[in-house]
């Protein structure tokens, strides 16, 4: 069925149907892995430096902060700081 035929049949604009088709084709799966940062290297870095910022990881792994963000998100790693570790470094003691 053509765009014009589908538009007439569903009572829509031909542009709407073209946009829907474009949107479906733009979400196809990539054939290659888009990852510059290997998962095991990033996981090892997170274990060695759990409280580092993304720009520090990016500098060590020779990539961008955005790349680190997406890789951590892909692996399901949260960027929440460990307050206990931060307090120990600053000399603040926790009250029991």
PDB file of N, CA, C and O in Angstrom:
ATOM      1  N   UNK A   1       0.845  -1.176   0.000  1.00  0.00           N
ATOM      2  CA  UNK A   1       0.000   0.000   0.000  1.00  0.00           C
ATOM      3  C   UNK A   1       0.897   1.248   0.000  1.00  0.00           C
ATOM      4  O   UNK A   1       1.904   1.287   0.707  1.00  0.00           O
ATOM      5  N   UNK A   2       0.542   2.229  -0.767  1.00  0.00           N
ATOM      6  CA  UNK A   2       1.325   3.467  -0.830  1.00  0.00           C
ATOM      7  C   UNK A   2       0.996   4.363   0.363  1.00  0.00           C
ATOM      8  O   UNK A   2       0.019   4.145   1.079  1.00  0.00           O
ATOM      9  N   UNK A   3       1.847   5.386   0.556  1.00  0.00           N
ATOM     10  CA  UNK A   3       1.586   6.351   1.634  1.00  0.00           C
ATOM     11  C   UNK A   3       0.244   7.049   1.409  1.00  0.00           C
ATOM     12  O   UNK A   3      -0.541   7.231   2.340  1.00  0.00           O
ATOM     13  N   UNK A   4      -0.001   7.433   0.165  1.00  0.00           N
ATOM     14  CA  UNK A   4      -1.256   8.125  -0.155  1.00  0.00           C
ATOM     15  C   UNK A   4      -2.449   7.206   0.087  1.00  0.00           C
ATOM     16  O   UNK A   4      -3.468   7.638   0.625  1.00  0.00           O
ATOM     17  N   UNK A   5      -2.325   5.941  -0.307  1.00  0.00           N
ATOM     18  CA  UNK A   5      -3.410   4.981  -0.095  1.00  0.00           C
ATOM     19  C   UNK A   5      -3.662   4.717   1.378  1.00  0.00           C
ATOM     20  O   UNK A   5      -4.810   4.665   1.819  1.00  0.00           O
ATOM     21  N   UNK A   6      -2.586   4.550   2.141  1.00  0.00           N
ATOM     22  CA  UNK A   6      -2.725   4.331   3.584  1.00  0.00           C
ATOM     23  C   UNK A   6      -3.302   5.568   4.260  1.00  0.00           C
ATOM     24  O   UNK A   6      -4.128   5.455   5.166  1.00  0.00           O
ATOM     25  N   UNK A   7      -2.869   6.747   3.823  1.00  0.00           N
ATOM     26  CA  UNK A   7      -3.369   7.990   4.413  1.00  0.00           C
ATOM     27  C   UNK A   7      -4.863   8.130   4.164  1.00  0.00           C
ATOM     28  O   UNK A   7      -5.615   8.534   5.051  1.00  0.00           O
ATOM     29  N   UNK A   8      -5.283   7.794   2.958  1.00  0.00           N
ATOM     30  CA  UNK A   8      -6.710   7.896   2.640  1.00  0.00           C
ATOM     31  C   UNK A   8      -7.514   6.847   3.401  1.00  0.00           C
ATOM     32  O   UNK A   8      -8.597   7.141   3.906  1.00  0.00           O
ATOM     33  N   UNK A   9      -6.984   5.616   3.486  1.00  0.00           N
ATOM     34  CA  UNK A   9      -7.688   4.530   4.165  1.00  0.00           C
ATOM     35  C   UNK A   9      -7.866   4.829   5.657  1.00  0.00           C
ATOM     36  O   UNK A   9      -8.947   4.619   6.207  1.00  0.00           O
ATOM     37  N   UNK A  10      -6.789   5.326   6.324  1.00  0.00           N
ATOM     38  CA  UNK A  10      -6.840   5.590   7.765  1.00  0.00           C
ATOM     39  C   UNK A  10      -7.226   7.033   8.107  1.00  0.00           C
ATOM     40  O   UNK A  10      -7.262   7.413   9.277  1.00  0.00           O
ATOM     41  N   UNK A  11      -7.513   7.831   7.074  1.00  0.00           N
ATOM     42  CA  UNK A  11      -7.893   9.224   7.259  1.00  0.00           C
ATOM     43  C   UNK A  11      -6.814  10.000   8.020  1.00  0.00           C
ATOM     44  O   UNK A  11      -7.096  10.706   8.988  1.00  0.00           O
ATOM     45  N   UNK A  12      -5.572   9.849   7.552  1.00  0.00           N
ATOM     46  CA  UNK A  12      -4.421  10.538   8.141  1.00  0.00           C
ATOM     47  C   UNK A  12      -3.674  11.291   7.055  1.00  0.00           C
ATOM     48  O   UNK A  12      -3.933  11.121   5.863  1.00  0.00           O
ATOM     49  N   UNK A  13      -2.755  12.114   7.484  1.00  0.00           N
ATOM     50  CA  UNK A  13      -1.891  12.827   6.548  1.00  0.00           C
ATOM     51  C   UNK A  13      -0.807  11.877   6.027  1.00  0.00           C
ATOM     52  O   UNK A  13      -0.302  11.060   6.797  1.00  0.00           O
ATOM     53  N   UNK A  14      -0.438  11.958   4.757  1.00  0.00           N
ATOM     54  CA  UNK A  14       0.663  11.124   4.242  1.00  0.00           C
ATOM     55  C   UNK A  14       1.979  11.389   4.983  1.00  0.00           C
ATOM     56  O   UNK A  14       2.793  10.480   5.147  1.00  0.00           O
ATOM     57  N   UNK A  15       2.184  12.621   5.425  1.00  0.00           N
ATOM     58  CA  UNK A  15       3.399  12.957   6.176  1.00  0.00           C
ATOM     59  C   UNK A  15       3.441  12.192   7.497  1.00  0.00           C
ATOM     60  O   UNK A  15       4.510  11.745   7.911  1.00  0.00           O
ATOM     61  N   UNK A  16       2.308  12.035   8.160  1.00  0.00           N
ATOM     62  CA  UNK A  16       2.246  11.284   9.422  1.00  0.00           C
ATOM     63  C   UNK A  16       2.692   9.848   9.203  1.00  0.00           C
ATOM     64  O   UNK A  16       3.460   9.311  10.000  1.00  0.00           O
ATOM     65  N   UNK A  17       2.230   9.233   8.152  1.00  0.00           N
ATOM     66  CA  UNK A  17       2.595   7.836   7.878  1.00  0.00           C
ATOM     67  C   UNK A  17       4.076   7.735   7.525  1.00  0.00           C
ATOM     68  O   UNK A  17       4.747   6.789   7.936  1.00  0.00           O
ATOM     69  N   UNK A  18       4.593   8.705   6.764  1.00  0.00           N
ATOM     70  CA  UNK A  18       6.025   8.710   6.450  1.00  0.00           C
ATOM     71  C   UNK A  18       6.854   8.855   7.728  1.00  0.00           C
ATOM     72  O   UNK A  18       7.876   8.184   7.875  1.00  0.00           O
ATOM     73  N   UNK A  19       6.430   9.715   8.649  1.00  0.00           N
ATOM     74  CA  UNK A  19       7.152   9.888   9.910  1.00  0.00           C
ATOM     75  C   UNK A  19       7.128   8.616  10.743  1.00  0.00           C
ATOM     76  O   UNK A  19       8.129   8.260  11.364  1.00  0.00           O
ATOM     77  N   UNK A  20       5.990   7.928  10.760  1.00  0.00           N
ATOM     78  CA  UNK A  20       5.915   6.669  11.497  1.00  0.00           C
ATOM     79  C   UNK A  20       6.881   5.648  10.916  1.00  0.00           C
ATOM     80  O   UNK A  20       7.572   4.942  11.651  1.00  0.00           O
ATOM     81  N   UNK A  21       6.923   5.575   9.585  1.00  0.00           N
ATOM     82  CA  UNK A  21       7.829   4.624   8.944  1.00  0.00           C
ATOM     83  C   UNK A  21       9.283   4.973   9.254  1.00  0.00           C
ATOM     84  O   UNK A  21      10.084   4.087   9.551  1.00  0.00           O
ATOM     85  N   UNK A  22       9.618   6.235   9.188  1.00  0.00           N
ATOM     86  CA  UNK A  22      10.988   6.684   9.482  1.00  0.00           C
ATOM     87  C   UNK A  22      11.361   6.350  10.927  1.00  0.00           C
ATOM     88  O   UNK A  22      12.484   5.928  11.201  1.00  0.00           O
ATOM     89  N   UNK A  23      10.424   6.539  11.838  1.00  0.00           N
ATOM     90  CA  UNK A  23      10.686   6.267  13.246  1.00  0.00           C
ATOM     91  C   UNK A  23      10.939   4.778  13.481  1.00  0.00           C
ATOM     92  O   UNK A  23      11.807   4.416  14.276  1.00  0.00           O
ATOM     93  N   UNK A  24      10.197   3.921  12.803  1.00  0.00           N
ATOM     94  CA  UNK A  24      10.386   2.470  12.943  1.00  0.00           C
ATOM     95  C   UNK A  24      11.757   2.065  12.416  1.00  0.00           C
ATOM     96  O   UNK A  24      12.443   1.258  13.043  1.00  0.00           O
ATOM     97  N   UNK A  25      12.166   2.612  11.273  1.00  0.00           N
ATOM     98  CA  UNK A  25      13.448   2.245  10.689  1.00  0.00           C
ATOM     99  C   UNK A  25      14.626   2.812  11.470  1.00  0.00           C
ATOM    100  O   UNK A  25      15.711   2.231  11.438  1.00  0.00           O
ATOM    101  N   UNK A  26      14.446   3.921  12.165  1.00  0.00           N
ATOM    102  CA  UNK A  26      15.556   4.504  12.912  1.00  0.00           C
ATOM    103  C   UNK A  26      15.864   3.737  14.185  1.00  0.00           C
ATOM    104  O   UNK A  26      16.926   3.933  14.775  1.00  0.00           O
ATOM    105  N   UNK A  27      14.965   2.872  14.622  1.00  0.00           N
ATOM    106  CA  UNK A  27      15.173   2.127  15.864  1.00  0.00           C
ATOM    107  C   UNK A  27      15.636   0.694  15.612  1.00  0.00           C
ATOM    108  O   UNK A  27      15.455  -0.171  16.469  1.00  0.00           O
ATOM    109  N   UNK A  28      16.220   0.439  14.472  1.00  0.00           N
ATOM    110  CA  UNK A  28      16.722  -0.897  14.200  1.00  0.00           C
ATOM    111  C   UNK A  28      17.958  -1.167  15.047  1.00  0.00           C
ATOM    112  O   UNK A  28      18.628  -0.236  15.494  1.00  0.00           O
ATOM    113  N   UNK A  29      18.251  -2.416  15.260  1.00  0.00           N
ATOM    114  CA  UNK A  29      19.377  -2.833  16.100  1.00  0.00           C
ATOM    115  C   UNK A  29      20.678  -2.716  15.314  1.00  0.00           C
ATOM    116  O   UNK A  29      20.738  -3.068  14.136  1.00  0.00           O
ATOM    117  N   UNK A  30      21.703  -2.225  15.969  1.00  0.00           N
ATOM    118  CA  UNK A  30      23.010  -2.121  15.318  1.00  0.00           C
ATOM    119  C   UNK A  30      23.608  -3.501  15.111  1.00  0.00           C
ATOM    120  O   UNK A  30      23.341  -4.426  15.877  1.00  0.00           O
ATOM    121  N   UNK A  31      24.412  -3.630  14.077  1.00  0.00           N
ATOM    122  CA  UNK A  31      25.073  -4.899  13.797  1.00  0.00           C
ATOM    123  C   UNK A  31      26.340  -5.069  14.620  1.00  0.00           C
ATOM    124  O   UNK A  31      26.749  -6.198  14.890  1.00  0.00           O
ATOM    125  N   UNK A  32      26.968  -3.968  15.024  1.00  0.00           N
ATOM    126  CA  UNK A  32      28.195  -4.047  15.815  1.00  0.00           C
ATOM    127  C   UNK A  32      27.969  -3.429  17.177  1.00  0.00           C
ATOM    128  O   UNK A  32      27.058  -2.623  17.366  1.00  0.00           O
ATOM    129  N   UNK A  33      28.804  -3.814  18.121  1.00  0.00           N
ATOM    130  CA  UNK A  33      28.705  -3.246  19.456  1.00  0.00           C
ATOM    131  C   UNK A  33      29.226  -1.805  19.431  1.00  0.00           C
ATOM    132  O   UNK A  33      30.324  -1.555  18.935  1.00  0.00           O
ATOM    133  N   UNK A  34      28.451  -0.865  19.957  1.00  0.00           N
ATOM    134  CA  UNK A  34      28.887   0.532  19.939  1.00  0.00           C
ATOM    135  C   UNK A  34      29.745   0.910  21.135  1.00  0.00           C
ATOM    136  O   UNK A  34      29.881   2.097  21.432  1.00  0.00           O
ATOM    137  N   UNK A  35      30.318  -0.044  21.820  1.00  0.00           N
ATOM    138  CA  UNK A  35      31.007   0.233  23.075  1.00  0.00           C
ATOM    139  C   UNK A  35      32.504   0.415  22.863  1.00  0.00           C
ATOM    140  O   UNK A  35      33.186  -0.483  22.370  1.00  0.00           O
ATOM    141  N   UNK A  36      32.998   1.568  23.235  1.00  0.00           N
ATOM    142  CA  UNK A  36      34.435   1.810  23.202  1.00  0.00           C
ATOM    143  C   UNK A  36      35.066   1.280  24.486  1.00  0.00           C
ATOM    144  O   UNK A  36      36.228   0.875  24.492  1.00  0.00           O
ATOM    145  N   UNK A  37      34.302   1.285  25.564  1.00  0.00           N
ATOM    146  CA  UNK A  37      34.803   0.897  26.871  1.00  0.00           C
ATOM    147  C   UNK A  37      34.399  -0.559  27.139  1.00  0.00           C
ATOM    148  O   UNK A  37      33.207  -0.842  27.259  1.00  0.00           O
ATOM    149  N   UNK A  38      35.341  -1.474  27.233  1.00  0.00           N
ATOM    150  CA  UNK A  38      34.992  -2.871  27.538  1.00  0.00           C
ATOM    151  C   UNK A  38      34.385  -2.983  28.949  1.00  0.00           C
ATOM    152  O   UNK A  38      34.835  -2.323  29.886  1.00  0.00           O
ATOM    153  N   UNK A  39      33.372  -3.820  29.074  1.00  0.00           N
ATOM    154  CA  UNK A  39      32.670  -3.956  30.348  1.00  0.00           C
ATOM    155  C   UNK A  39      33.599  -4.357  31.489  1.00  0.00           C
ATOM    156  O   UNK A  39      33.518  -3.796  32.582  1.00  0.00           O
ATOM    157  N   UNK A  40      34.478  -5.323  31.242  1.00  0.00           N
ATOM    158  CA  UNK A  40      35.339  -5.815  32.319  1.00  0.00           C
ATOM    159  C   UNK A  40      36.329  -4.740  32.779  1.00  0.00           C
ATOM    160  O   UNK A  40      36.665  -4.679  33.962  1.00  0.00           O
ATOM    161  N   UNK A  41      36.795  -3.898  31.863  1.00  0.00           N
ATOM    162  CA  UNK A  41      37.716  -2.818  32.230  1.00  0.00           C
ATOM    163  C   UNK A  41      37.000  -1.796  33.105  1.00  0.00           C
ATOM    164  O   UNK A  41      37.554  -1.334  34.103  1.00  0.00           O
ATOM    165  N   UNK A  42      35.780  -1.443  32.738  1.00  0.00           N
ATOM    166  CA  UNK A  42      35.016  -0.479  33.527  1.00  0.00           C
ATOM    167  C   UNK A  42      34.656  -1.055  34.896  1.00  0.00           C
ATOM    168  O   UNK A  42      34.763  -0.358  35.904  1.00  0.00           O
ATOM    169  N   UNK A  43      34.235  -2.302  34.941  1.00  0.00           N
ATOM    170  CA  UNK A  43      33.905  -2.925  36.228  1.00  0.00           C
ATOM    171  C   UNK A  43      35.122  -2.963  37.146  1.00  0.00           C
ATOM    172  O   UNK A  43      35.001  -2.720  38.347  1.00  0.00           O
ATOM    173  N   UNK A  44      36.287  -3.265  36.591  1.00  0.00           N
ATOM    174  CA  UNK A  44      37.514  -3.287  37.377  1.00  0.00           C
ATOM    175  C   UNK A  44      37.848  -1.883  37.896  1.00  0.00           C
ATOM    176  O   UNK A  44      38.280  -1.731  39.039  1.00  0.00           O
ATOM    177  N   UNK A  45      37.649  -0.868  37.064  1.00  0.00           N
ATOM    178  CA  UNK A  45      37.906   0.508  37.478  1.00  0.00           C
ATOM    179  C   UNK A  45      36.960   0.932  38.598  1.00  0.00           C
ATOM    180  O   UNK A  45      37.373   1.623  39.530  1.00  0.00           O
ATOM    181  N   UNK A  46      35.701   0.525  38.513  1.00  0.00           N
ATOM    182  CA  UNK A  46      34.725   0.863  39.558  1.00  0.00           C
ATOM    183  C   UNK A  46      35.108   0.190  40.874  1.00  0.00           C
ATOM    184  O   UNK A  46      34.952   0.784  41.941  1.00  0.00           O
ATOM    185  N   UNK A  47      35.608  -1.047  40.806  1.00  0.00           N
ATOM    186  CA  UNK A  47      36.032  -1.741  42.034  1.00  0.00           C
ATOM    187  C   UNK A  47      37.251  -1.076  42.659  1.00  0.00           C
ATOM    188  O   UNK A  47      37.325  -0.931  43.879  1.00  0.00           O
ATOM    189  N   UNK A  48      38.209  -0.670  41.827  1.00  0.00           N
ATOM    190  CA  UNK A  48      39.431  -0.049  42.332  1.00  0.00           C
ATOM    191  C   UNK A  48      39.199   1.372  42.832  1.00  0.00           C
ATOM    192  O   UNK A  48      39.829   1.798  43.801  1.00  0.00           O
ATOM    193  N   UNK A  49      38.306   2.107  42.184  1.00  0.00           N
ATOM    194  CA  UNK A  49      38.057   3.516  42.525  1.00  0.00           C
ATOM    195  C   UNK A  49      36.547   3.743  42.655  1.00  0.00           C
ATOM    196  O   UNK A  49      35.951   4.370  41.779  1.00  0.00           O
ATOM    197  N   UNK A  50      35.914   3.249  43.729  1.00  0.00           N
ATOM    198  CA  UNK A  50      34.445   3.306  43.820  1.00  0.00           C
ATOM    199  C   UNK A  50      33.873   4.710  43.956  1.00  0.00           C
ATOM    200  O   UNK A  50      32.717   4.920  43.588  1.00  0.00           O
ATOM    201  N   UNK A  51      34.628   5.685  44.468  1.00  0.00           N
ATOM    202  CA  UNK A  51      34.079   7.020  44.706  1.00  0.00           C
ATOM    203  C   UNK A  51      34.564   8.067  43.715  1.00  0.00           C
ATOM    204  O   UNK A  51      34.411   9.263  43.966  1.00  0.00           O
ATOM    205  N   UNK A  52      35.141   7.650  42.605  1.00  0.00           N
ATOM    206  CA  UNK A  52      35.628   8.621  41.628  1.00  0.00           C
ATOM    207  C   UNK A  52      34.487   9.198  40.800  1.00  0.00           C
ATOM    208  O   UNK A  52      33.449   8.564  40.611  1.00  0.00           O
ATOM    209  N   UNK A  53      34.705  10.409  40.314  1.00  0.00           N
ATOM    210  CA  UNK A  53      33.746  11.063  39.439  1.00  0.00           C
ATOM    211  C   UNK A  53      33.904  10.534  38.018  1.00  0.00           C
ATOM    212  O   UNK A  53      34.909   9.911  37.676  1.00  0.00           O
ATOM    213  N   UNK A  54      32.882  10.799  37.196  1.00  0.00           N
ATOM    214  CA  UNK A  54      32.910  10.295  35.823  1.00  0.00           C
ATOM    215  C   UNK A  54      34.053  10.907  35.021  1.00  0.00           C
ATOM    216  O   UNK A  54      34.643  10.228  34.180  1.00  0.00           O
ATOM    217  N   UNK A  55      34.375  12.167  35.260  1.00  0.00           N
ATOM    218  CA  UNK A  55      35.480  12.780  34.500  1.00  0.00           C
ATOM    219  C   UNK A  55      36.816  12.137  34.859  1.00  0.00           C
ATOM    220  O   UNK A  55      37.717  12.080  34.022  1.00  0.00           O
ATOM    221  N   UNK A  56      36.957  11.648  36.104  1.00  0.00           N
ATOM    222  CA  UNK A  56      38.191  10.965  36.495  1.00  0.00           C
ATOM    223  C   UNK A  56      38.299   9.607  35.799  1.00  0.00           C
ATOM    224  O   UNK A  56      39.371   9.223  35.331  1.00  0.00           O
ATOM    225  N   UNK A  57      37.181   8.886  35.736  1.00  0.00           N
ATOM    226  CA  UNK A  57      37.172   7.601  35.015  1.00  0.00           C
ATOM    227  C   UNK A  57      37.451   7.825  33.530  1.00  0.00           C
ATOM    228  O   UNK A  57      38.199   7.067  32.914  1.00  0.00           O
ATOM    229  N   UNK A  58      36.853   8.859  32.962  1.00  0.00           N
ATOM    230  CA  UNK A  58      37.026   9.157  31.542  1.00  0.00           C
ATOM    231  C   UNK A  58      38.488   9.449  31.231  1.00  0.00           C
ATOM    232  O   UNK A  58      39.006   9.017  30.201  1.00  0.00           O
ATOM    233  N   UNK A  59      39.143  10.173  32.110  1.00  0.00           N
ATOM    234  CA  UNK A  59      40.561  10.492  31.910  1.00  0.00           C
ATOM    235  C   UNK A  59      41.399   9.215  31.936  1.00  0.00           C
ATOM    236  O   UNK A  59      42.289   9.035  31.104  1.00  0.00           O
ATOM    237  N   UNK A  60      41.110   8.318  32.904  1.00  0.00           N
ATOM    238  CA  UNK A  60      41.864   7.065  33.013  1.00  0.00           C
ATOM    239  C   UNK A  60      41.619   6.138  31.824  1.00  0.00           C
ATOM    240  O   UNK A  60      42.543   5.481  31.343  1.00  0.00           O
ATOM    241  N   UNK A  61      40.358   6.085  31.347  1.00  0.00           N
ATOM    242  CA  UNK A  61      39.991   5.134  30.296  1.00  0.00           C
ATOM    243  C   UNK A  61      40.035   5.741  28.897  1.00  0.00           C
ATOM    244  O   UNK A  61      39.672   5.087  27.919  1.00  0.00           O
ATOM    245  N   UNK A  62      40.482   6.995  28.804  1.00  0.00           N
ATOM    246  CA  UNK A  62      40.664   7.676  27.524  1.00  0.00           C
ATOM    247  C   UNK A  62      39.368   7.727  26.703  1.00  0.00           C
ATOM    248  O   UNK A  62      39.320   7.293  25.552  1.00  0.00           O
ATOM    249  N   UNK A  63      38.321   8.271  27.335  1.00  0.00           N
ATOM    250  CA  UNK A  63      37.043   8.439  26.658  1.00  0.00           C
ATOM    251  C   UNK A  63      36.332   9.661  27.234  1.00  0.00           C
ATOM    252  O   UNK A  63      36.927  10.405  28.013  1.00  0.00           O
ATOM    253  N   UNK A  64      35.092   9.878  26.870  1.00  0.00           N
ATOM    254  CA  UNK A  64      34.359  11.054  27.334  1.00  0.00           C
ATOM    255  C   UNK A  64      33.558  10.745  28.595  1.00  0.00           C
ATOM    256  O   UNK A  64      33.313   9.586  28.928  1.00  0.00           O
ATOM    257  N   UNK A  65      33.154  11.821  29.293  1.00  0.00           N
ATOM    258  CA  UNK A  65      32.295  11.657  30.469  1.00  0.00           C
ATOM    259  C   UNK A  65      30.963  11.045  30.068  1.00  0.00           C
ATOM    260  O   UNK A  65      30.403  10.223  30.792  1.00  0.00           O
ATOM    261  N   UNK A  66      30.463  11.450  28.911  1.00  0.00           N
ATOM    262  CA  UNK A  66      29.196  10.909  28.435  1.00  0.00           C
ATOM    263  C   UNK A  66      29.310   9.417  28.142  1.00  0.00           C
ATOM    264  O   UNK A  66      28.379   8.654  28.400  1.00  0.00           O
ATOM    265  N   UNK A  67      30.451   9.008  27.602  1.00  0.00           N
ATOM    266  CA  UNK A  67      30.681   7.586  27.355  1.00  0.00           C
ATOM    267  C   UNK A  67      30.681   6.782  28.646  1.00  0.00           C
ATOM    268  O   UNK A  67      30.130   5.683  28.703  1.00  0.00           O
ATOM    269  N   UNK A  68      31.299   7.333  29.677  1.00  0.00           N
ATOM    270  CA  UNK A  68      31.305   6.675  30.991  1.00  0.00           C
ATOM    271  C   UNK A  68      29.885   6.582  31.527  1.00  0.00           C
ATOM    272  O   UNK A  68      29.475   5.540  32.038  1.00  0.00           O
ATOM    273  N   UNK A  69      29.126   7.683  31.410  1.00  0.00           N
ATOM    274  CA  UNK A  69      27.739   7.707  31.892  1.00  0.00           C
ATOM    275  C   UNK A  69      26.926   6.590  31.236  1.00  0.00           C
ATOM    276  O   UNK A  69      26.245   5.827  31.922  1.00  0.00           O
ATOM    277  N   UNK A  70      27.002   6.498  29.906  1.00  0.00           N
ATOM    278  CA  UNK A  70      26.215   5.501  29.186  1.00  0.00           C
ATOM    279  C   UNK A  70      26.684   4.078  29.499  1.00  0.00           C
ATOM    280  O   UNK A  70      25.861   3.168  29.600  1.00  0.00           O
ATOM    281  N   UNK A  71      27.984   3.880  29.652  1.00  0.00           N
ATOM    282  CA  UNK A  71      28.504   2.548  29.971  1.00  0.00           C
ATOM    283  C   UNK A  71      28.062   2.116  31.365  1.00  0.00           C
ATOM    284  O   UNK A  71      27.683   0.962  31.562  1.00  0.00           O
ATOM    285  N   UNK A  72      28.107   3.033  32.335  1.00  0.00           N
ATOM    286  CA  UNK A  72      27.661   2.706  33.690  1.00  0.00           C
ATOM    287  C   UNK A  72      26.162   2.417  33.699  1.00  0.00           C
ATOM    288  O   UNK A  72      25.707   1.502  34.384  1.00  0.00           O
ATOM    289  N   UNK A  73      25.407   3.186  32.947  1.00  0.00           N
ATOM    290  CA  UNK A  73      23.964   2.966  32.860  1.00  0.00           C
ATOM    291  C   UNK A  73      23.676   1.615  32.226  1.00  0.00           C
ATOM    292  O   UNK A  73      22.788   0.893  32.677  1.00  0.00           O
ATOM    293  N   UNK A  74      24.431   1.265  31.169  1.00  0.00           N
ATOM    294  CA  UNK A  74      24.267  -0.016  30.495  1.00  0.00           C
ATOM    295  C   UNK A  74      24.525  -1.182  31.444  1.00  0.00           C
ATOM    296  O   UNK A  74      23.863  -2.217  31.367  1.00  0.00           O
ATOM    297  N   UNK A  75      25.501  -1.001  32.344  1.00  0.00           N
ATOM    298  CA  UNK A  75      25.851  -2.054  33.295  1.00  0.00           C
ATOM    299  C   UNK A  75      24.989  -2.028  34.551  1.00  0.00           C
ATOM    300  O   UNK A  75      25.093  -2.920  35.393  1.00  0.00           O
ATOM    301  N   UNK A  76      24.136  -1.010  34.682  1.00  0.00           N
ATOM    302  CA  UNK A  76      23.261  -0.926  35.854  1.00  0.00           C
ATOM    303  C   UNK A  76      23.976  -0.466  37.107  1.00  0.00           C
ATOM    304  O   UNK A  76      23.575  -0.816  38.216  1.00  0.00           O
ATOM    305  N   UNK A  77      25.037   0.319  36.942  1.00  0.00           N
ATOM    306  CA  UNK A  77      25.802   0.799  38.088  1.00  0.00           C
ATOM    307  C   UNK A  77      25.347   2.210  38.421  1.00  0.00           C
ATOM    308  O   UNK A  77      25.337   3.094  37.564  1.00  0.00           O
ATOM    309  N   UNK A  78      24.972   2.406  39.675  1.00  0.00           N
ATOM    310  CA  UNK A  78      24.518   3.711  40.139  1.00  0.00           C
ATOM    311  C   UNK A  78      25.718   4.583  40.464  1.00  0.00           C
ATOM    312  O   UNK A  78      26.785   4.072  40.806  1.00  0.00           O
ATOM    313  N   UNK A  79      25.553   5.891  40.360  1.00  0.00           N
ATOM    314  CA  UNK A  79      26.642   6.818  40.667  1.00  0.00           C
ATOM    315  C   UNK A  79      26.466   7.471  42.027  1.00  0.00           C
ATOM    316  O   UNK A  79      27.023   8.542  42.271  1.00  0.00           O
ATOM    317  N   UNK A  80      25.696   6.844  42.923  1.00  0.00           N
ATOM    318  CA  UNK A  80      25.510   7.403  44.244  1.00  0.00           C
ATOM    319  C   UNK A  80      26.799   7.244  45.038  1.00  0.00           C
ATOM    320  O   UNK A  80      27.445   6.197  45.003  1.00  0.00           O
ATOM    321  N   UNK A  81      27.149   8.278  45.738  1.00  0.00           N
ATOM    322  CA  UNK A  81      28.365   8.256  46.546  1.00  0.00           C
ATOM    323  C   UNK A  81      28.135   7.472  47.828  1.00  0.00           C
ATOM    324  O   UNK A  81      27.022   7.441  48.353  1.00  0.00           O
ATOM    325  N   UNK A  82      29.178   6.847  48.325  1.00  0.00           N
ATOM    326  CA  UNK A  82      29.149   6.149  49.600  1.00  0.00           C
ATOM    327  C   UNK A  82      29.482   7.172  50.679  1.00  0.00           C
ATOM    328  O   UNK A  82      30.640   7.562  50.832  1.00  0.00           O
ATOM    329  N   UNK A  83      28.472   7.604  51.424  1.00  0.00           N
ATOM    330  CA  UNK A  83      28.679   8.661  52.416  1.00  0.00           C
ATOM    331  C   UNK A  83      29.611   8.216  53.541  1.00  0.00           C
ATOM    332  O   UNK A  83      30.344   9.035  54.097  1.00  0.00           O
ATOM    333  N   UNK A  84      29.590   6.939  53.877  1.00  0.00           N
ATOM    334  CA  UNK A  84      30.482   6.438  54.930  1.00  0.00           C
ATOM    335  C   UNK A  84      31.943   6.611  54.530  1.00  0.00           C
ATOM    336  O   UNK A  84      32.768   7.031  55.341  1.00  0.00           O
ATOM    337  N   UNK A  85      32.259   6.286  53.279  1.00  0.00           N
ATOM    338  CA  UNK A  85      33.636   6.430  52.805  1.00  0.00           C
ATOM    339  C   UNK A  85      34.030   7.901  52.765  1.00  0.00           C
ATOM    340  O   UNK A  85      35.165   8.244  53.098  1.00  0.00           O
ATOM    341  N   UNK A  86      33.112   8.771  52.362  1.00  0.00           N
ATOM    342  CA  UNK A  86      33.401  10.202  52.286  1.00  0.00           C
ATOM    343  C   UNK A  86      33.641  10.782  53.674  1.00  0.00           C
ATOM    344  O   UNK A  86      34.535  11.609  53.852  1.00  0.00           O
ATOM    345  N   UNK A  87      32.861  10.359  54.649  1.00  0.00           N
ATOM    346  CA  UNK A  87      32.995  10.858  56.009  1.00  0.00           C
ATOM    347  C   UNK A  87      34.320  10.402  56.631  1.00  0.00           C
ATOM    348  O   UNK A  87      34.942  11.163  57.373  1.00  0.00           O
ATOM    349  N   UNK A  88      34.749   9.202  56.345  1.00  0.00           N
ATOM    350  CA  UNK A  88      36.015   8.700  56.900  1.00  0.00           C
ATOM    351  C   UNK A  88      37.188   9.483  56.350  1.00  0.00           C
ATOM    352  O   UNK A  88      38.139   9.774  57.075  1.00  0.00           O
ATOM    353  N   UNK A  89      37.127   9.832  55.056  1.00  0.00           N
ATOM    354  CA  UNK A  89      38.229  10.583  54.461  1.00  0.00           C
ATOM    355  C   UNK A  89      38.319  11.999  55.018  1.00  0.00           C
ATOM    356  O   UNK A  89      39.412  12.544  55.176  1.00  0.00           O
ATOM    357  N   UNK A  90      37.154  12.597  55.318  1.00  0.00           N
ATOM    358  CA  UNK A  90      37.154  13.976  55.790  1.00  0.00           C
ATOM    359  C   UNK A  90      37.384  14.079  57.291  1.00  0.00           C
ATOM    360  O   UNK A  90      37.532  15.181  57.820  1.00  0.00           O
ATOM    361  N   UNK A  91      37.416  12.945  57.981  1.00  0.00           N
ATOM    362  CA  UNK A  91      37.678  12.964  59.411  1.00  0.00           C
ATOM    363  C   UNK A  91      36.429  13.132  60.246  1.00  0.00           C
ATOM    364  O   UNK A  91      36.529  13.275  61.464  1.00  0.00           O
ATOM    365  N   UNK A  92      35.251  13.120  59.636  1.00  0.00           N
ATOM    366  CA  UNK A  92      34.002  13.243  60.367  1.00  0.00           C
ATOM    367  C   UNK A  92      33.614  11.885  60.867  1.00  0.00           C
ATOM    368  O   UNK A  92      33.557  10.932  60.090  1.00  0.00           O
ATOM    369  N   UNK A  93      33.346  11.770  62.147  1.00  0.00           N
ATOM    370  CA  UNK A  93      32.970  10.483  62.713  1.00  0.00           C
ATOM    371  C   UNK A  93      31.457  10.345  62.719  1.00  0.00           C
ATOM    372  O   UNK A  93      30.722  11.323  62.854  1.00  0.00           O
ATOM    373  N   UNK A  94      31.008   9.085  62.565  1.00  0.00           N
ATOM    374  CA  UNK A  94      29.578   8.823  62.572  1.00  0.00           C
ATOM    375  C   UNK A  94      29.126   8.594  63.991  1.00  0.00           C
ATOM    376  O   UNK A  94      29.858   8.008  64.790  1.00  0.00           O
ATOM    377  N   UNK A  95      27.925   9.048  64.320  1.00  0.00           N
ATOM    378  CA  UNK A  95      27.367   8.830  65.650  1.00  0.00           C
ATOM    379  C   UNK A  95      26.567   7.546  65.622  1.00  0.00           C
ATOM    380  O   UNK A  95      25.835   7.279  64.669  1.00  0.00           O
ATOM    381  N   UNK A  96      26.706   6.762  66.658  1.00  0.00           N
ATOM    382  CA  UNK A  96      26.029   5.469  66.720  1.00  0.00           C
ATOM    383  C   UNK A  96      24.630   5.609  67.226  1.00  0.00           C
ATOM    384  O   UNK A  96      23.914   4.614  67.342  1.00  0.00           O
TER     385      UNK A  96
END
